[in-house]
Amino acid sequence: MGDPSLTLGVAKVYAAQPPQIFYEVSLDLDKRVIVGKATFKFFEKKLYIINLSKARITGISAKNALHQMEEGAKEYLLTFFPSSAESSLELSFERAFTLRALLEGEYIPSPFPYLTNSPFIFELKMSIPSYEESLRSSGRLIKSSQRRVSEIKAFISSDYFMESIEDGFILLKFINKTPVNILPPLIIGPFDREQISAGSLNLNILTTEKHRKSLINLKNELNKLFDRIAYMSFSFPNIYLTYGLEEQILPGLILLTVNREYSPQEIVTLVLEHELSYGRQLSSQTLIKGLAIYLGEHELTSNPIEFRRRLLLSQDERAYSFYRVFEFAQRVGESGFKASAMEFLSQKISTGDFVKNYRLEENFPQGEIKVLPPKEIKAQISIYKNFSQLSQTELQPGHPETPPSRTSGQQMELYLITNNFSSPYELEVKASSSQGVLSRVKVLSKEERLTLDLPRDAATLYLDPNYKLYRMLSLEEVPRNMETLILKPLTVVLPDRRLLPLYQPLLNFLRDRNPNVKLLYGEDKLDLFSTKESLLFLHQAPPNYFIDLPQKGFYIKFLPHPNYPLHTIAFAKTETVSELTKALEFYSNWKTAEEVHITKGKIGSLKKSVPTTGITLKSDTAYGLKPQFLMSLDEAIPHLFSSRIILIGEEHEDPAHHKFQLDLIKRLYQQFPKLVIGVEMVQRPFQRELDDFINEKISEESFLKSIEYFERWGYDWRLYRAIFLWARENKVKMLALDLPRELVSKVHKLGLQSLTEKETKELPETDFQLSLGYRRYLEAVYSQHKFSGNESTFERFYQAQVLRDEAMAETLAEFLSKNPDYKAIVLVGKGHILNRWGLYFALKKRVKQPILSIILGDVPFFSPEIADYVFQPPEVKIKRTPQLGVVLEEVKEGLLIKEVKPGSLAEKIGLKREDVILEINNKRVQKVSDLKLNLTFLEDDEILTVKIKRGDREESLRYKPL
């Protein structure tokens, strides 16, 4: 309301002289109704429609006019046509209310008849019994020591009002001469009023005992913000703020829900929404809500990027409305749009001009908000050119012979796929570079391939790092903490009803902040993988999650949902109600934690949730093919978390596969420290040596000797070294899986019947009647490797291969049976798990928990059953162990050279045919494995000294690598 000149734009739309309305209202405590009379005076001969939906009409008296009552679908309408310029209408009405209105406070939305779509001037006279009188009338008495009620009023914005007390009644007369479109609601009850001001705004905080603390604390925080919005000019000089049953914004009133807390920035947003809706009468609900958030919370927050991320997490109408306005501002020029919006709010430009200048009717059509699905942007780097030189082809002006300057850099080809594509958009791309490159690319279609020039040291791209698009978040961007449980619908699973009192404080805490909390008892009622909402398991985790929930204190852990990564799955356990209550008392200290353990009111351990900013895209990101769709390793991680056993099929010679294995092991270990790594490359008899290595009882060199690595496995140790050293550093258990080479070789050459009784006892329980597909696959492998020279047959080769699968499965199953809280990740050749044959099949017979298989690299065929995931890790180069390039024979003195390959390292050193290698860098070599071991630990710049016997004399050859 306020200065009439502020609403000239509105007044032009309606009659030059709007009708006047006079109200007299009182409370009938016996009937529990508001009894009133409304007198309308009209000055123009035109048709009027009066809305009667909120009040029951008990009498109609008209002068110089025709009138008719009509019943519509949802309301009663009174049509009124004055026959002269001095017509009038009197309506007697009543509106029900409850006694709680006087005891606790109640709002009654629009209890009075009002003109539809027409401003009016009104005068209101009310008579309300005093608080003590109302209690006496209702037959209830209270002691004088009970709470004091300072005011029982109708809070209605007005130009001025008069107040008096007569015969125990409070008489209030509100007079308002400024046209308003909808009459405010009536609020009555034992309210105390606190007031804070900003420019032309008085914000009245109405409190009852029940909500006093929350609203007073809010008042103190609002005072700190109000100086930043003092430039705004408000049409309603008095806004009343109170708690009610549901959030509503009505003329002169903002009503908040009782089941959530509001920040001061949110209150400013609601005030702006109120002003835009009723003061400036914007027609688009999307524009009203979005502009209020944009100029309120978003403008006042200390971290706008994090604010936008949080909005995207919610994916509700607030997020949609804000991003419609925010993206529009980016498109038309944010600085100009924001400046214009500020002038609009300070009344320096009119509503009409602001709407017209930016064509807001066209961009934000009138009507309700319709939430559309956000963009889902998926991206990958399809071409990665390492350090390709980028040149500037333009010649320097004035110097035609000047060669083009060059800058060191690289090019990446970015492949973008946007779901729900509706119109072109601008995508920010940030490079992880010392130069901090940020560029913008235009996306004109659903699928785009873009070539980007980037600095040499840029290894990672971040798409939309500032959250300027209304889009789905990627897995790495989603924080995992209690706040994510509050933002979305939540199902809480309690295994036993008897545990409800123990966890009641936590349930109350969640329900106070999230109205969509559902409680289930028992796991049999929940399908974990199809429940598309956040989940909280209390007291124990479901069977396929192996999480060690501590017995003492309070503990909670958050993970991505296995099938819906934007949702959260959480696990919580408390020892006592007291421990839980103490933890909730200082929730602000751990609300952003993804894992916390609290004992006796003190935080014992806490792991912060630190999400990445923007869609992260690495040049070495591995992409895998699930039968239905492509996804990155990050997207697959939640599903991997839910399996107890993960089998990774490798190509032994590919270093990229072993880097992928280590990366995945590290990710799993962060969430599940009780992890065992099963390895094919160490055979079962050497488990003790493997344990000694992990526990640092023996050196790396001694370990390789003791397990006879080069005789039994033979692949370059540097391929696997990082995995073994990481396990040793973190004391992660490793399990030797394979059968002894001697036993496998004997079966391979001579068959099962050749084994002794002692050897037979080493064999696992075996089923040779496997899939025909597995036999045919092994037949192809057998034919390619030409085993005929070692007296083998396919049947013997088949038996040996199946025995190895069964033995590895048996070893792993026995360990997991004895250690039920462990997860396992197994590193084997991919032939052992291809198409869920071999080791996968052997494990499935022994272990009932979920098993997941991953194949790395190329596959000989493709089918939906080939694996859960097929990943193609990006190429990785490592410094391999030097190879001499010789053919050797072990003799008494050392290693006899039978052949030196042209251009080999041996030729560069000066080695010749018939030389006998005696020592490498002063270490005796008698076996080929000794030579491999010494070369394995040779440093890149270390001088290589080879002591040989040539003829009858010994000599040393020295070679320094370039």
N, C-alpha and C positions, 0 to 999 in steps of 0.2 A: 504494500500500500504506500503510504508516504505522500510525497509531493505529486499532485495530480498531473503536473506537466510531464512526469516520467512515463505516463501511459497514454499520451496523446495518440500514438500510433494505434492503440487498441480502441480508443474512444471513437475514432473515425469509422470503425467497422460497424458500430452499433448506432442506436438512436441518439440523436443530439441531446435529448433529455431523458435519461433512463428513469424507470419507475423508482419510487421510494418504498421501502419496506420498514415497518415498525413491528417489533416483536415484544411480547410480554410472556415470560416463562416462569413457572414455579414447579416445585416437586410435590407430588402426592405420595407420601410414604405408605399410606394404607394400600393403594393400588400399585405401588412400585412403578410409577410412570412419571414422565415429564409432561406437564400439562401446559399448553401454550396457545397463544392467539397471534396470528400474523395478519397485519393490515397492509395491503398493497395500494398505492396511489399511482395512477397512470396519467400521462400527459400527452400521449399520442394515440391515434386511432390505427392500431396495427394488431396483428394476431400474436398472442403470447402463449407460450407453453410452460406450464409450471410442473416441476418434478415432485411427485409425492411418494417416491419409493421408500424413503427413510422414515416416514411418519404416517400415522393413521389419522385420516381426516374425520372429525366428529361433527363438523358443521360448516356450511358454506353460505355466505351472504354477499350478494353482488349488487352494485348500484350502477345504473346506466351501462349495462354490459350484457353480452351473451356468454354462457359458459357451458362446457360439457366435459364430463369425466370419461376417460378412455382407459381400458385395461390393455396394456401391451404384453409382450412376452415375458418381461422381467420387472416391469414397473407400472405404476399408475401415473397417468398424465392428465392434467387439467388444462383444457384449451380455453382461452379467455379473449374475447374480442370487445373492447370498449366502444360504445356508440357515441361517446362525446369525449372532449379533452379533459373532463374532470370525472373520470370513472374510478371506482374503488372496489376492492374485494377484501372480504374478511374470511379467514380460514381458522377454524378451531381444530387443534390437533393434539395428539398425545404420542409419546414414544416410551417404550418400556426401558427400565434400567434395573440393576440389581442393587441390593443393599451394600454389596462389596464396593460400589462406587463411593460410598461415604466412609467405609472402613479402610479400604486399601487404595482407592483411586481407580477410576474407570474413564475410558474415553468412549464417546458415542459418535460414530462417524455421521456427519451431516444430518442431524436430527430434525432439521427444519425444512419446510417446503422452500424451493428456490426456483427462479426462472432458468429454464434450460438455454444454454448458449447465449446468455445476455448478461452484461454487467448491471449492477444495481447499487443503490445507496441504501444502507439499512441502519436502523436504530434498534437496540435490544435492551429490554429491561428484564432483569431476572430477580427472583426472590428464592433464596435457599435457606432452609433452617440451619441454625448453628449446629456444630458437631455434637455438642452435648444434647441438644434438643432432638436431633435425629436418632441418637441412641435411645433416648427416653421414649420416643414415639414407637420405636421398634420393640420395646419391652426388654431391652438389654441395658444393663448398668455397668459403668466402669468406674474404677477408683481414680481419684484426682492425681495419684502418683503415676498413672499410666501416661504414655507418650502424649506430648502436647502437639496439638494440630494448629499450625500457624495460619493457614488459609484454606478456605473452601470456596473456590471460585470457578467461574467459567473463564478459561484463558483464551481470549480471542483478540487478535490484532485489531487495533482501532486507532482513530485519530486522538480520542480522549475518552475517558469514562469517569463516572461519578460513583461514589460508594457511601452507603450509610447503613446503620443498624436500627431497626425498629421492631419492638416486641419480639426479640429473639430471632429476628430474620435479618439476613444480610441482603441489602438491596443494591444491585449493581446496574448501572445504566451505561451501555456502550454506544457511542455515537461515531459513525464512520461515514464520511462524505466522499471517499474515493471509491470509484467503481471496482467491484471485485467480481470474478466470474463464478466462483463456487464458494458457498458459505463454509467457514471452518467448522470443525467438529466441536462438540461440547466436551469439556474435560472437567470432571468434578472429583473431589476426594481430598484427603488430608495431606496435601502437598506442601513442602517447603520449597522456596525458590532461591536459587543462586544465579547471579547474572554476570556475564562477561560481555565486553563490547569490542567491536572492531569497526571503525568508521561509522557507517550508518546502521550497523547491525547490532542489536542486542540479543544475545543468545541466552535464553532463560532455561536453566537446568532445573527441572522439577523432580524433586526427590521424595521418596517414601522411605521408611526405615529399612525396608527390604533391599533397596538398591542404593542406599545413601552412599556407602563407601565407594562403589564403582563409579557413580556419577560425580562425586566430589573429586576423586582422583583424576577423572577425565577432565574436569574443569581446570585443574591445576596444569595439566598438560596442554590444554587448548589455549590457555593464556600465553604460552610460549610461542604459539603459531600465529596468533591473531594479528600481531603487528605486521605480518607478511601479507595479509589480505585486506588491510585497512583501506587500500585504494578502491576496493569494490564498492559499488553503490547498490544497496538492496531495496527492492520494492516493498518488502515486508520488514518494517523496522524491528518487529519483535517475532522471534522464532522460538518455539517451545520444544524442548528436548526432554523426552522421558522414555522409560522402558515400558513395553507392552507385550502383547502376545505374538505379534508378527511385525516385520518391518513394513512401514507405510510412510509415505510422504504426502501430507495433506496441507491445505492452505494454513499457514501459521503454525504448523506442527510437524515434527519429525518423530516418528514412533519407532523404537528399536526393539529387536527381539531380545528375549531374556536368556537365550541359550547360546550366546556368543559375546565375545568382548570386542569393542570397537576402539580403534586407534584414533587419536586426534585428527590425523589426516583423513580418515574415513568420515569423520563427522563433518569436516569442511566440505568433502565431496557431497555428502547428503544435503548440506545447506545450499551448495551450488545447484544441485539437481532440483531442489525445491524452487530456487530462484528462477532457473531456466524454464521450469514447467509452469509455475503459477505467476511469477513476476514478469517474465518475458514472453510467456505463452508460445514457446517453440512447439511445433506440431509433431516432430519425429521423436519417438521414444528412444530410438537408437542414438540420435544426436544428443538428446538431453543427457542420457546416462553416460555416453562416451565422452562428451565435452566436459561434464562435471568431473569425471575421473582424470581426464587429461590435465585440466587446470587445477585440480585439487590434489589428490594423492600423488599423482605422477610429478606434478610441479613441486610439491613440498617434500617429497622423499629425499633422503640423503644418498640413496643408491638407486637411480632410475632403472639401470640395467637389471638389477636383481628384482626390482618391483615388476618389471615386464616379464621376467622369467616366472615369477610366482603366479602372475595372471595366466600365463600359458599353461601352467600346471593345472589350473582349475578348469579351463575349457568351458566356462559357463557364459551366461549372457553378459556379465560384466566384461569378461575378456573380449568377447566378440564386439561389444559396443565400443570399448576403448580402442581396439585395433582398427575399427572402421574409421574412427576420427583420427587416430595417430597416423595411419597410412595415408589418409586424405591430406593431412597436414604436410607429410613428407612430399607428396605429389605436387601440391600447389606452392610449396616453399614454407618450411616450418617457421622460420623467424618472422616472416610477414604475417602468417596466419595467427601465430601466438600473439604478436603485438596487436593485431586487429581484435582478437578475442579479448585481450586485456582492456582495450579501449571500450569494447562493447560492454564489459562488466563494470567499467567505471562510468558508463553512461555518456561517454564522449561521442559515440556513434549510436544510432538507433538500431533497434532490432531489425527493422525492415531493411536498412542499409547493409547490415552485417549479413543477413540472409541473402540479399540480392547480389552483393559483391562476390560471394563464393558459390552462388547458385545452389544453396543448401537444399531447396525444395527438390531439385533434380537429383542431387547426390544422396540425400537422406529423405526419402519419401515419407509422407505422413503414414502413421500406423504403428503397430506393435513390433517389438523386436522379434526377428526370426533368426535364430542362431544357425548359421551355416557351418558345415564342417571345415576345419582349418586345412591349410595346405600341408601336405606331407612331402617334404623334400628329401629325396634320397640321392646320394651322389657317390661317385667313385672316380679315381684317377685311372683312366684307361691307357694313357701313354705317359711315361715318366722318363724324360731325357736328362740324364745326369750331366750337369755342368756344360750343357751345350752353350756355345758362345752366342750372346745376343749382340747384334750390331746395330749401330745407328747409321742408316744408309744416307741420310741427308748430308751433303757437303757443307762445310763451314762457309758462311756467307763471306764473299770477298776473297776467298782463297780456294779457287777451283781445283788446285792440285792437292789440297789437304786431304789425307786419307780419312775415312770415317772412323770416329772414335768407337772403342769397344768397352763394353761393361761385362764383367763376369756374372753369369747367371745361369738359369735353367728354364726350361719350358715344361709346363704340365698341361695335359689335355684333361679338362674337367667334363665329366658326363653327368648331367643333371636330369632327374626324372621327378616331376611334380604331380602328385595326385590331386584330385579336386581342383584342377587348373581352371580358372574362370577368366582371368585377364592377365596381361603382362605385368611383371613386377621387377623391382630392382633388388638384387641380392648383394649384400656386402660380403666380401671375401678378404679375410685377414691371413697373412702369412706369418709363421713363426720364424721371424728373422730378426737379426740385430738391427735392421733398418725399420722394423715394424710396419711393413707395407700393408695398407688397407685400400682395397679397390672396390668398385661397384660394377656389376655386370647386369645387363638387361636380359631378362629371360622372357622370350617372346612366345614360346610354345611349351607344350607339355614335356617335350624332350629336347634338350639342348646339349651340344658339344662345343666347348669353349676352350681355346688355347690361351693360357696365361703366361706372361713373362714374369719370372720371380727371381729374387736374389739367390746367389749361390748357396747360402746357408739355410734356405727355407726348406724344411723337411715336413712341415705340417700345415694344413690349411684349416681355417675355422670359418664356416659359413654362417652368416647372420650372427656374428658374435655379440652384437648389441641388441639383439631381439627386436628388430624393427618390422618383422613380419608375423602375421597371425598364422602360426604353424605348429605342427606337432614337434615336441621335443625329442631328441635322440636319447638313447639310454644313458650315455655319459653325462648328459646335461641335467638329469633328474636327481635332485638331492634325495638321500634316503634318511629320513628322520621322522620324529613324531609329527611335525607339521604336515608332512605328506599324507598322514593318516587322517588329518583333520580336514583336508581340502576336498576329499572325494568320498563317495559312499563306502562304508566299512562294514565288514562282517567279522565279528569276534567269535572265536571258537573256544569253548570251555569244555574239557573232557568229562567233567562230572559236576552235576548241580550242587553238590555239597561244597564245591570250591567257590561258589558265588560270593559268600561273605568276605572271603579272602581278597577277591579282586574287585569288590564293589566300588572302592574309591577310584580305581582306574577307569571303570565303566562310567561313573559319574563325571569324571574329568573329561572323558572323550565326548560324552553326550552334551555337556555344557558348551562344547566348541563345535560339534558336528551333529546336526539334526538327523543325519542318515546313518545311524549306528544300529546294526542288527546283531542279536546274540543267538548263537547256536550251541546246543549241547551235543557233544560226541562227534567224532570224525565221520561216521557213516552217513551223515546228512549232507556232506560237502564234497563236491567234485572239484578238487583243487585246481585242475588245469582248465576247467571251463568257466570258473567263477570270475566274471569280468568286473571285479572290484577289489579294493584293497582288503587284505586279510591280516588278522592279528590272532595268533595262537597263544593261548595262555597256559602256563604250567608245563606244557610239553609240546614238542614239535611233532608234526605228522610223521608217519613211518619212513617216508622217502627223503626226509631231511635229517642229516646227522649233525646235530648241533648240541654241544655240551653246555646245557643250561646249569649254571652254578647252583649249589644247594643253599648258600648263604646270601643274605641281603636281597637286593632287587637288581634284576638284569633285564635288558631289552636290546634286541638286535634287529636291524632293518636290511632287507635285501630287495632286489627287483622281483616283481611277480614273474613266475616262470613262463607264462604265456602272454601276458599283457604288460610289457616293460614300463609303461607310464604309471602303472599302479605299483603298490608296495606290498610286500609280505613281511610280517614282523613276528617276532617270538619274544615272549616276556615271561618272567617267573619271579615271584616274590616269596620270601621265607615267612614273613609275617605281615599283617595289616599295618603295623607300626612302621616297618621298613618301607613299605609302599607309600604311606602317607608322607613320610619324611622326604622321600625322593620327589614326590609331586610338589612339595612345598618350595623347593628351589629348582623347579622345572626350567626356569629361564637359563640356568647354567648348563643344561644339557639338551635343550630343545633342537639344536642343530647337529646333534651327535648321531652317527649311524650305529654306534654300539656303546653302551655304558653299563658299568657295574658299580652299584652303590651299596655300601655296608655301613650300618650305624650312622646314617645320615651324611657319610663322607664318600666322595667319588674315589673309587679304587682304581678304575681304568676308564678311559674315555677315548673314543675314536671319532674324529670330526668327519662330517660329510662335506667333501669338497668337490662339487661337480665341475666339469669343464664348462667353458663359456662358448657357445656356438656348436654347430655340428662339426665334430672333429674328424678330419680326413687326413690320414698319414700316407706318406709315399710308400711305406712298407706295410700298409694294412692288408691283412689276409681276407679274402672273400671266399665264402663257401656256398655250395649249391645244395640246398635241401630240395627234395623232389618237387616241392610246390613253388619255391621262390628263392631268389638269391638274397643273401644277407651277409653282413660283416660279422667278424668274430664277436664284436661288442654286442651286437643284437642277439647272438646265440647264447651269450654268457648266462642269462637267467635260466634257460633250459638246462644248461650244463650243471648249474648249481643243484638242480633237483635230482640228479642221478648219483648213485653211490659209486658206480664204476664207470670210468671213461677210458675207452680203448682208442689209442692213436696209432694208425697204421702208416708207417714211414717208408721212404726209400732211403736205405742206409747211407748212401753216398751223397745225399743232398743236404748241404748245410742249412738251407732255408727251412727244411722240415724240423731240424733240431732247434732252431731259433724259435719257431712256432711252438714247439713242445714246451720249451722253457718259459716262454711268455704266458702260455696257458697255465702251467704249473704255478707260476707266481700269482696269477689272478685268483686261482683256486685257494692258494695258501693264505691269501689275505683274509678270506672269509672262513676258511676251514683249516686251521693250523694242524689238526690231526689228519694228516695226509700221508699216504704211503705211495711211493713210486715203484711200480713193478717194471723190471727191465729184462728183455730177452737176451741182451748181450753179456750177462753174467749167469753162469750155470749154477744149479741148485747146491752142489757140494761146496761152493765158495761163499755161502751166506755169512759165515763167521768173519771171513776176510772183508767182506763188504761192510759189515757192522763196524769192524775195527777202523776201516777207512772213514766212515761217517763220524765216528766218535773220536777221530784224530789220534788213534793209537798207532797207526802206521802212516808212512808218507805216501804220496801219490805214486812215486816210482816203485816203492815196495808193494803197493797194492796191485799195480799192473803185473808185476812179476808173480805175485802170489796167486792171482786168478788165471795166470797163463793167458793173458788177454790176447797177445799177438798170435799165439798158437791156436786158440779156441775161437776167436772172433775175427781178428785180423784187420778190420776196417780202421781207418785213420782215427786215432784216439782224440785228435783235436776236434773231430766232429761232435763228440759226446762230452768232451771235457767240461764245458761250461755248466751242463746239467748236473754232473757229479759234484763239481766244486760248490755250486749253489746249495745242493742238498747237504753237503758237509758243513758249509757255513751256517746254515739254518737248522741243522740237526734234524733234517727230515728223513724219516725212515725210507730205506730202499730195499726192495725185495728181489732176490735172484730167482728167476722163474724157470729157466730152460733145463732140459735133461743134459747129463754129461755128454760131451761130444763122442766119447768112445762108444757109449751105448747106442747112440743114434747111428753112428757110422756102421756098427756091427749089424744092426737091423737092416740098414740100407743095403749092405753088401750081401748078407747071408740070411736075412729074414728072422722072424720071431723065434723060430724053432732052434736057432743057434745060441740063444741066451742061456746062461747057467741059472741055477736055482736062485743064487744070490742076486744076479742081475734082474731076474724076473720080479723079485721083491721090490725093486726100485721103480717098477712101472706103475703108472696110475691106472685107476679103473677106466677102461677104454671101451668105446662103442665104435666099431669100424663100419657099421652100416649107416653111412652118412648120405647126405643129399647126392643125387646123381650129378647135379650141377657142380658140386665140389670136386667129384672125381674127374669130371671132364676138364675142369679148370686145372687140376693138378696134372692131368695128362698133357695138356698144352705146355705147362711149365717143364715137365719131364722131357718132352721132345726137344725143347729149345736148348736144354743144358747138356745133351749128349752124355748121359751117365753110363752108357754101355761099356766104356773102358774100365769101369771099376766093378765089373761083374754084377751090377745092379739090374733089377727088373722094375717095371712100373709098380707092381704090387708091393715090392719091398720099399720102394721110395714112398709110396702112399702110406704104408704102415708107419714108417719113421716120422712122416709129417704129422699124422694123426696123433701119434704118441707124444710128440712135442706139444701140440695144442692141448691135449688132455693133461699133461704134466703141468704146464703153465697155469691152466685153470684150477687144477687141484691145489697148487701151492698158494695161489691168491685166495681161493675160497677158504682154505684152512686158516690163513692169517685173518681174514675178515670175520670169520666165525669166533676166533679168540679175541678179536678187537672190534666189537660191534659199533664203536663210536668213530671209526676211521672211514674216510673216503679213499678211493684208490684211483690212480691214473697209471695206465699201462702203456709202455713204449715198445712196439713190436713192428716187424716188417708187415706191410699192408696185406700181403698174401694170407696172413694168419686170421684176418678179420673181414676180408672182402666178402660182400654180400651176406654178412652175418653168418658166415660159415666158420669152420675151424675153431679158434679160441673163443669167439663169441658164442657159438653153439655149445661148446664144452662148459663154458661158465654158466650159461642159462640153465643147464641141468642141475647145477650145484648151488646157485645163488638166486634167491627170490627177489632181491631188491632191483631197482632200475639199472639197466646197463645201456650205455650210449657209445656209439662207435663213430670215429672220425677217420676218413681216408684223406691222405695228403698226396698232392700231385696228380699225375695222369692216372686214368683207370683203363683196364683192358676192355671194359664194356660198361654199359650204364643201364641201371634199372632202379625202380623205386626202393628196392631192398638193398642196394649196394652199401649203404651206411646211413646213419642219421644225418651226417654232414660230409660233404666232400669239399676240402679247402685247397686252394691254389696259393700257397704263400709266395710273396714276392721274392725275387732272386736275392740271395745273400752270398757274398764272397768272404772267404776266410783264408788265413795263411795256413796252408796245409803242411803236413810234415814233409820235409825234403825227400825226394826219391833219387837214389844214386843212378838208377837206370842200368842195372847189371843183372845177369843171371848167375846165381850163387849155388855152391854146393858146400854143405857142412863137412869139414875135414877135421883131423885131429888138432892141427895148429890153429885153425880159425875158419874163415870163409873163403873158399876158392872161387875166384871169378872165372866163370865159363864163357861169358860174353859181355861186351861193353857196347851199349846202344849208341849209335852216332848222335852227336849233339847233346848227350846226356850230361848230368852233373858229374858223373864219374869221369867222363872224357875231359871235362874242364879241370878237374882236380889233377888229372894225369894218371889215373888208374888204367891198367892194361890187362888183357886176357892172361890168365895163369898167375896173376898176382894173388897172394893170400892176405886178406885183411885180418890184422892181429888186434888192433885197438882203434877206438874212435874217441878222440879227445881224452886220451890216457885211461880209457876204460876198456877192459878186455872184452872181446866178442868171440863167442864160440858157436852161437846159434844165430839164425836169421832174426829171431825175436830180440836178441841182444842189440843187434844193429838198429832195428826199428825203435826200440826203447830209447837208445841214445839220440837218434835223430829227432825223436818226438820232442825232447826237451832242449833242443838246440835253439838258442836265441837267434833272432833275425840278423843281428850284426856280429854274431860270435864267429871267430875264426875256426874253421873246421880243420882239424889235424887228423890225418889218417896214417897209422903206422902199418906198413905192409912188409911182407917178405917177397922179394923179387929174386928168383933164382936162389943163390946161396947167401944173399945178404939182406939185411933189414934196413929200411929207410922210412923217413916220415915225409909225407906230402902235406903242404899247408895251402888252404884255399880261403880267401875272404870274400863273402858274398858282396855283390854290388849294392 
